[in-house]
């Protein structure tokens, strides 16, 4: 896992949501838009093999790096 020294701004171009399997309660909802990228890690579960840790001012989740368009790639 690699946490960035300085968070990076990126645009999430899909809305994301997760629902708990047992009671159907919504766990998180990310609207498409700008997010803060805190770091990344290698994971075969994601297309391209790299996941990013993102924060939307409420929740922190991981998404495939390909789901983001980086605004400030200076820190990469």
C-alpha positions in Angstrom: 0.0 0.0 0.0 1.2 3.5 -0.9 -0.3 6.5 0.9 0.4 9.7 -0.9 2.4 12.5 0.8 -0.2 15.0 -0.4 -3.8 13.9 -1.3 -4.7 14.2 -5.0 -7.9 15.6 -6.5 -9.6 13.3 -9.0 -13.0 13.1 -10.8 -15.0 9.9 -10.2 -17.0 9.4 -13.4 -19.5 6.8 -12.1 -21.9 6.8 -9.1 -21.1 4.0 -6.7 -23.3 2.5 -4.0 -23.2 -0.6 -1.9 -26.1 -2.3 -0.1 -25.7 -4.7 2.8 -26.8 -8.2 1.7 -28.8 -9.2 4.7 -31.1 -6.3 5.4 -30.8 -4.2 2.3 -29.5 -1.2 4.1 -27.4 1.2 2.1 -23.8 1.2 3.3 -22.4 4.0 1.2 -23.3 6.1 -1.8 -20.7 8.1 -3.8 -22.0 10.6 -6.3 -20.0 11.1 -9.4 -17.8 14.2 -9.0 -14.6 15.3 -7.4 -13.0 13.1 -4.7 -9.8 13.1 -2.7 -7.4 10.3 -3.5 -5.4 9.3 -0.4 -3.3 6.4 -1.8 -3.2 3.3 -3.9 -2.5 -0.4 -3.7 -2.2 -3.4 -6.0 -5.2 -5.7 -6.1 -6.1 -8.2 -8.8 -9.8 -7.6 -8.0 -9.7 -4.4 -9.9 -9.3 -4.0 -13.7 -5.7 -2.9 -14.3 -4.6 -4.4 -11.0 -4.4 -1.0 -9.1 -7.0 0.3 -6.6 -7.2 3.9 -5.3 -8.3 4.9 -1.8 -10.8 7.7 -2.2 -12.6 10.1 0.2 -15.8 12.1 -0.6 -15.9 14.1 2.7 -18.0 11.4 4.3 -16.8 7.9 3.5 -13.6 6.2 2.4 -13.6 3.3 -0.1 -11.4 1.8 -2.7 -12.1 1.9 -6.5 -10.2 0.8 -9.5 -7.8 3.4 -10.7 -9.4 3.4 -14.1 -12.6 4.9 -12.6 -10.8 8.1 -11.8 -9.6 11.0 -13.9 -6.8 12.7 -12.1 -6.9 16.5 -11.9 -3.6 16.9 -10.1 -1.2 14.1 -11.0 1.9 15.9 -9.6 1.9 13.6 -6.5 1.8 10.4 -8.6 
